[in-house]
Every structure is written in structure tokens, then in C-alpha cells.
Amino acid sequence: MPEVIARLNELYHKSRQVALSPGELAERDRLRKIYLGYIRNQVKVTLDSIEIVDEAEKLKDHHCNCDGHKH
């Protein structure tokens, strides 16, 4: 992934100086898709690893005397 990011940065900096060629634009789009796929996967892995612990206890512990219903 560091190579993908480095190349995207190169293309970005080049685009600030001159117009990118059609091949470079296609490469940039391809690399962006790879990068975004990687980020999406990392977020999914993180969210999938979240585990709720003691939800019932959490609901009982709030102090409004409502028997733990959500509001």
C-alpha cells in the first residue's frame, strides 16, 4: 500500500504543475480505487471486531428511575 500512496502523491503533485496525460489519469483512477478499497476493508474489519459488553448492565446503571428503557 505505501507504493500506491506514494504514486498517488506523485500524480497529485504533478497535476498541480501540468495536466496529467490520459494514461496518468487512468492510472490515478485505478490507484484511487485500490486505495479506497483498502480503507473500506480496514473500516469493515474494525467495525466487525467491535463487541458490546454488558449492555443490560449499562441500561440498568443510568439514573433516571425508568427501569432501563432506552430514551
CYANA upper distance limits for C-alpha pairs under 8 A (distance plus 0.5 A):
  1 MET  CA      5 ILE  CA      6.85
  1 MET  CA     35 TYR  CA      8.01
  2 PRO  CA      6 ALA  CA      6.51
  3 GLU  CA      7 ARG  CA      6.60
  4 VAL  CA      8 LEU  CA      6.64
  4 VAL  CA     31 LEU  CA      6.77
  4 VAL  CA     34 ILE  CA      8.45
  4 VAL  CA     35 TYR  CA      7.61
  5 ILE  CA      9 ASN  CA      6.65
  5 ILE  CA     35 TYR  CA      7.98
  6 ALA  CA     10 GLU  CA      6.74
  7 ARG  CA     11 LEU  CA      6.69
  8 LEU  CA     12 TYR  CA      6.57
  8 LEU  CA     28 ARG  CA      6.86
  8 LEU  CA     31 LEU  CA      7.36
  8 LEU  CA     32 ARG  CA      8.02
  9 ASN  CA     13 HIS  CA      6.65
 10 GLU  CA     14 LYS  CA      6.58
 11 LEU  CA     15 SER  CA      6.50
 11 LEU  CA     20 LEU  CA      8.22
 11 LEU  CA     24 GLU  CA      7.93
 11 LEU  CA     28 ARG  CA      7.45
 12 TYR  CA     16 ARG  CA      7.04
 13 HIS  CA     17 GLN  CA      7.40
 14 LYS  CA     18 VAL  CA      6.58
 14 LYS  CA     19 ALA  CA      8.18
 14 LYS  CA     20 LEU  CA      7.77
 15 SER  CA     19 ALA  CA      5.93
 15 SER  CA     20 LEU  CA      6.19
 20 LEU  CA     24 GLU  CA      6.15
 20 LEU  CA     25 LEU  CA      6.55
 21 SER  CA     25 LEU  CA      6.67
 22 PRO  CA     26 ALA  CA      6.68
 23 GLY  CA     27 GLU  CA      6.62
 24 GLU  CA     28 ARG  CA      6.49
 25 LEU  CA     29 ASP  CA      6.71
 26 ALA  CA     30 ARG  CA      6.68
 27 GLU  CA     31 LEU  CA      6.57
 28 ARG  CA     32 ARG  CA      6.52
 29 ASP  CA     33 LYS  CA      6.82
 30 ARG  CA     34 ILE  CA      6.94
 31 LEU  CA     35 TYR  CA      6.60
 32 ARG  CA     36 LEU  CA      6.49
 33 LYS  CA     37 GLY  CA      6.48
 34 ILE  CA     38 TYR  CA      6.77
 35 TYR  CA     39 ILE  CA      6.82
 36 LEU  CA     40 ARG  CA      6.51
 37 GLY  CA     41 ASN  CA      6.62
 38 TYR  CA     42 GLN  CA      6.77
 39 ILE  CA     43 VAL  CA      6.77
 40 ARG  CA     44 LYS  CA      6.65
 41 ASN  CA     45 VAL  CA      6.60
 42 GLN  CA     46 THR  CA      6.68
 43 VAL  CA     47 LEU  CA      6.60
 44 LYS  CA     48 ASP  CA      6.41
 45 VAL  CA     49 SER  CA      6.75
 46 THR  CA     50 ILE  CA      7.27
 54 ASP  CA     58 LYS  CA      6.69
 55 GLU  CA     59 LEU  CA      6.83
 56 ALA  CA     60 LYS  CA      6.90
 57 GLU  CA     61 ASP  CA      6.63
 58 LYS  CA     62 HIS  CA      7.51
 59 LEU  CA     68 GLY  CA      5.22
 59 LEU  CA     69 HIS  CA      7.49
 59 LEU  CA     70 LYS  CA      7.98
 60 LYS  CA     67 ASP  CA      7.19
 60 LYS  CA     68 GLY  CA      5.37
 61 ASP  CA     68 GLY  CA      8.22
 62 HIS  CA     68 GLY  CA      7.73
